[in-house]
Amino acid sequence: MNLGKVVKSNQEQAVASWINYLNRVRLDRFMVALQQQDQNWIQAVDTLKDTLFTINKEVIERNRGGLKGMHGFIAEVAECGIGNAREQVQGKVPVYEWINDNGPADLLWNGVQIQQKFVASGNHLSLQAITQHLKKYPDFLSEGGKYQIPEDHYEQIKLLLSISKDQANKMPTSTGEFSLKQWKEVHDFFDKGTIKLQDIQPSKLKYDQVQVNRINDTIQNEKQSLKEVDQKIRQEAYAASKPSLEQEVKVTALSAAIEGGAAFVSVIAKKRKSGKKIGEFDSKDWEEIFKESGIGVIKGGVRGISIYSLTNFTATPAAVASSLCTASFGIAEQAYLLRTGKITKDQFIMNSEILCLETSVSALSSCVGQALIPVPVLGAVLGNTIGTLLYQVAKDNLTKTEQRLIKDYYKYLHELDSKLEDRYRTCIEELKEEMVTYYVILEKAFAPNCTEALNGSVALAMYFGVPREELLTTIDEIDMYFMGQ
C-alpha cells in the first residue's frame, strides 16, 4: 500500500477543499447580505408609510398651523421620516425623532436639538425667522442647538456668500435670478457674527416639496430614490461575492507554497530513508531537492489557479477540479515517457487508465467525505484517505469480481452525486422564481392605494392557497360582511 500517494492525494484534495470553502463563504455572505437588505428595505418603506400617515392624521386633518403654517409641521414630520428611512435602507439605526411639543426645538438629530424654519415670505430665505427664534431662545445655539432651513434656501445662501461685493454690483437683476437686496441681507446677517453658517444645516427637502399639495408626491419620489439606493447596495453585495483576481492570486500563491513545501519535505524524507543524514547532503542532493521543490511550486500554482477558475466559472466541484489537474500532470508525464521510449503504447494506455481511475476515486471519496463530515478541508481529507486506501486494498488484494463491485459502487455514488447536484440547482432556480413572484405580490398587497392594496391582498391570499370563495374581493363584499347582510 503506497501511503506516500495517499498523503500526496490528501494534500491536493485539502487545497481543493480549502478553495471550495472560500467560494462558499463568499456566496454565503452574499445570501446573508441579500436577506439583511430585504429587511432594511421593508423597514425603510414602512417608515415612509408611517410618515405619510402621521402627516395626514396629525397635521392635515387637524389643520395644524393653518394655511400659512401647515407646511412647517409637514416639514418636521417629513424630515424625520425621510431621514430615518435613508438610514434604514442602508442597515443603520434611525437618527431623527420628532419632538412635537411646541418647545424651542422641533426635532432631535443624533441627540442634537434642531429648530426648523421653512419661511418663504419676504424672500428672506428663512433667515429672519431664525433671528426671531434666537431672540426668544437666546441660549439655543450655546446649548448645542442647530437651525435647519429648506435645501434650496441653504444653497441660495451659500451662492450669495460666495459672491464678492464687486461682483454683486455688476450682476444683472432684471432677469430675477439675482437680487442685490437679498445679497446685502444675507451678508449683513452673517457679518454680525451672532449666527454662523455652520449653525445652520440644510433640510433634506426643498420648500415646495413640503406643501400640502406636494407631500404625497414627495414621499413617493423618495420611495423611488430609496429603491435606487437599495438596488445599488444589492449590486455591491453581488460584486463582492464574485470571484476576484486578488483572491485568485492568493489562492495560487498558497497552493504553490503548499505543494512546493510538500515536495521539499518528501524528497528530504526519501533521502533520509536511504541512510543519508541532512548534514551529509552534497550539491547534487540539494540540486535534486530544489528541482523537485520547484516542480512542486509550479504544479501547485497551476493547480490553484485551475481549481479556482473551474469552480467559479464552470459547474465543476473542487474535488473533481483537483483530480483533473492531477490526472493532467500524470498523463503528461506518461506521454513524456512514451516519447522517450521508456514505456510502450500499451503501457501508456494502461497507466493512463489506472491514473484516471485513481484520481476519480480520490475526487469521489473527497466529495462523499465532505458531505458526511461538513467541516471544511477535514471532511474532504478523511473521505479521500478512506476511499483511496479502500481502492488500493481492492486493487492489490481482491478478485476481479470484487474489484468490479467496488468500482460499480463508486460509479453509482458518482452518478447519484451528479443527479443530486442537478436537482439542487433546479430547486434553487425554482426558489428564485417563486421569491420574485412573491415579492411582486407582497408589494401590491401593501400599496398606498386602497383598491390596489385590496387586489394585492386577494392575490397574496390566493398565492398561499386560500380558496377564492373564502375571500372578500370587493368593497361591496366587505361592506356586506361587516354589516351582517
MIBA-331863 format. One record per residue (C-alpha): x, y, z. Coordinates in steps of 0.25 Angstrom, whole numbers, plus 5000, padded with zeros to 4 digits. Each point is the difference from the previous one (the first is absolute). Layout:
# MIBA-331863
XYZ/...
# end
This chain:
# MIBA-331863
500050005000/500650134995/499850105012/500850104993/499050014989/498950015011/500750125007/500250074986/498649984996/499550055014/500950134998/499450024986/498549985005/500350095012/500350114991/498849984992/499149995012/500650135005/499750074987/498649955000/499850055014/500550144996/499050004989/498949955009/500350115010/499950114989/498649944996/499549985014/500450155003/499250044988/498849935004/500050065014/500250134994/498849994991/499149955011/500550115009/499750104989/498649954998/499850045015/500650134998/499150034988/498849965007/500350095013/500350124991/498749984992/499249985013/500650135005/499650084988/498649945001/499950045015/500650144997/498950034990/498949945009/500550105011/500050124991/498649974996/499549965014/500750105009/500250124991/499150014987/498749945007/500250095012/500350124991/501250025009/500750144997/498950044991/500250034985/501350085003/500749925010/499549864997/501249974991/500950025011/499549895008/500049914988/501450034998/500349965014/499449864999/500549984986/501450045004/500049895011/499349894991/500950024988/501350025008/499749875007/499649924988/501350044993/500849955012/499149875001/500249964985/501550005003/499849915012/500250115010/499250045012/499050124999/500750145004/498850095000/498950025011/498850104999/499950075013/498650064997/499950085013/500050154994/501350025008/501350064995/500349884992/499249934990/500949874997/501149925006/501149964991/501049915006/499750065013/500250154995/498850095001/499550054987/499150124997/499450004986/499750134993/499249994987/499750144997/499950064986/499250135002/500850134997/501149914993/500850005012/500549864998/499549965014/501150095007/499050105007/499249885006/501449955006/500250145006/498750005006/500149875006/501450035006/499550125007/498949925006/501049895004/501450075001/500749875006/499549914988/501450004993/500950015012/499349875005/500349934987/498850024992/499950014985/499150074990/499549934988/499550074987/499549954987/501149944991/499750104989/500150125010/501349955005/500649984986/499650144997/500650065012/501449934997/499950054986/499850145005/501149995010/501049964989/499750134992/500950125003/499550145001/500650044987/499449884993/498650035006/500050144995/500349954986/499049895000/498750024992/498750015008/499050014989/499949854998/499549985014/501149895003/500850105008/499650105010/501050105006/499050035012/500049855003/501649994998/500150125010/499049945010/500849875000/501450065002/499550105011/499349885007/501349925001/500950125002/499450035013/500749875005/498849965009/499749884991/501049934991/499749924988/500449875008/498950035010/499049974988/499849874993/499249974987/498849915001/499949884991/498850074994/499750134991/499050105004/499049964990/500149855003/499350015014/498850084995/498649935002/499849974985/501449954998/500349915012/499449874994/500950014988/501250045009/499849875008/499849914987/501250074993/500849975013/499649854999/500549994986/501350075005/500149895011/499849894990/501250054992/500850005012/499549865004/500449954986/501450065001/500249935013/499649874994/500950024988/501150035009/499849875008/499949924987/501350064995/500749975014/499549854998/500649994987/501449934998/501150105000/501450014994/500550035014/499549885006/500449914988/501550055002/500049975015/499449864997/501049984989/501250045009/499549925012/499849874991/501450024994/500650025014/499349875006/500349914988/501450054999/500249985015/499449875000/501049964988/501250065008/499649915012/499749884992/501450004993/500850025013/499249895007/500349914988/501550035001/500049985016/499349864998/501249964991/500950025012/500650144997/499950115010/499750144997/501450055003/500549904990/499250054988/500950054989/499850104989/499449894991/499049965011/499650155002/499950024985/499049885000/499250065012/499850144994/499749944986/498949925006/499550115009/500050104988/499149904992/499149995012/499950155001/499650014985/499049885001/499450075013/499950134993/499349934988/499149925009/499650125008/499650094988/499349884993/499249965012/499650155003/499650024985/499349874998/499250015013/499650154997/499850004985/499549864998/499149905007/501249925005/500149955014/501350045007/500449855002/499849974986/500850124995/501149965009/500049864994/499950054986/501350085003/500749875006/499549924988/500550104990/501450005007/500149855000/499649984986/501050114995/501049925008/499649874993/500050074987/501550045002/500449865004/499349954987/500750104991/501449975007/499749854997/500049965015/498649944999/499249934989/498750054994/499249895008/500750055013/499750144997/498549974998/499949915012/500850095009/499150124996/498749925003/500549965014/500450145002/498750064996/499349895009/500850045012/499750144998/498549974999/500049925012/500750125007/499050104995/498849925004/500549965013/500350155004/498650044995/499449895009/500950035012/499750154999/498549974999/500049905012/501050095008/499650144997/501250065006/500950084990/501249924995/499949895011/498849934993/500750004987/501349955005/499449895009/499149964988/501250004991/500849915009/499049905002/499549994986/501550004994/500449895010/498849924997/500350004986/501449965001/499649895009/499049954990/501050024988/501149925007/499349895008/498549984995/499649914988/499650074987/498549985003/500150075014/500850114993/498950024990/499050005011/500750115007/500350084987/498549994997/499650055014/500950124998/499450024986/498650005006/500450105011/500650094990/498749994991/499250035013/500850125003/499850064986/498549975001/499950075014/500850124995/499150024988/498849995009/500650105010/500350104989/498549984994/499450025014/500950135002/499550054986/498549975004/500250075013/500650124994/498850014990/499049985012/500750115008/499950104989/498549974998/499850005015/500650145002/499250064988/498749955006/500450045014/500450144995/498650024994/499349955013/500650115007/499950114990/499550145005/498850004990/498949935008/499449934987/501349954996/500449955014/498649925000/500349944987/501449975004/499549945013/499149914993/501149954990/500949985012/499049915007/499749924988/501549994998/500149925013/498849914997/498850075006/498849974991/499450124993/498649975005/500550025015/500550144996/499450145000/500450054987/499250134998/499650125008/498649965000/500349865005/500850065011/498850095004/499049894999/500949915009/500250115011/498650054999/499549855002/499250004987/
# end
